[in-house]
């Protein structure tokens, strides 16, 4: 069914890196969500009124909030697909995250309202009416929500969409809440115990929890996330794969929406190569990175010494000592400035972000101690910085 809908409504569906194709995927997914959730809302509301069940009606209004969420997602995806303009040179991609956050707020609001109503039913329970047909229809609704979860998950795998990932998770949550509602009706029909209000409270809490989870997932890219290690390695290897590039560091990726990113990286080049030659290589890498990753990459050129035997000896010594002191730490921008009585070793030290100032100073002191024991002429100038990569 998913493949059929994609082929029917998404033009050029295989070109998932294209912003317009992503927009078509989002509009199709939102339309399916609106249709299914409105249908489920009307069906469950009717059942809830027939059997006088607050848990069924709570579940119905949860589907109504899902339909509203799909409408907002539809509008958000439509706006996010607009091209860049003078006021928004990086496009409108982050609107997708903002719309998802609005959806999360609606889900939390609905869950809280249902919590208050369900709590009232716990304190003042009302008589229910058992209806076998209602149970069968609710089982069918579980099947619909399970299909929607799989449907959105498949689309997420195709275009890597946080909104569809959140929608899939929300649909799985609905499978759980509707199953709980069916359980309360069956308990009443078979055993005569009215646990409708209690189940309604549980359902409402699950709805609020789903909303909070969606909010966390959508706020993260808006606030700013660390780089995924896989992407960090892919971009670094891509840059370092060119002749004339010795190494790289300080890769930062700025997210302006799905498939809309800007990145910067420091590329190390031999200091004895003509600057125009190195600059030509840098230009080539930036252009090919745009085609390969779909990322606007800006490269800062760092000239380094690659042939001086003394510099290479000092670099090897520093590398060995840093690995011995702390394997989680790395260094770059290594320079040697020799004087009459001392040798200045200048470099940047990259440490995990959870290292506090005290630990950083202790690390700096220990590295300095080991190096000066090896060569008392050494005077270290160390700049400590944190990594922008996800630490695992």
CORTA-V620336 format. One line per field, one symbol per residue. psi: psi as a letter, one per 20 degrees, with the letter a starting at -180 (. if undefined). A space follows every 50 residues. Layout:
# CORTA-V620336
psi = ???
This chain:
# CORTA-V620336
psi = gghggghgioplhhmiiphhgggggggggggggggghgghggghggghhg jlohhghghghghghhghghgghggghgghiqrqahhmijakhihghghh hgggggggggggghggghhhhghmqqprppohhggghhghhghghgghgg ghhghghgjmphghghhghhhhhhggghhhggghgggghgijpnkggghg ggghghghhgghgggghhhghghpqrpphghggggghggiiqpipharrl pppppkrpjnqpqqqpppqpijqphhghhhggggggghhghgikpopppp popqpihphgghghghgggggghggoiiqrralpqpopagiropoprppo qqhjorhghghhgghgggggghhgoiipopnpoprqqjqpp.
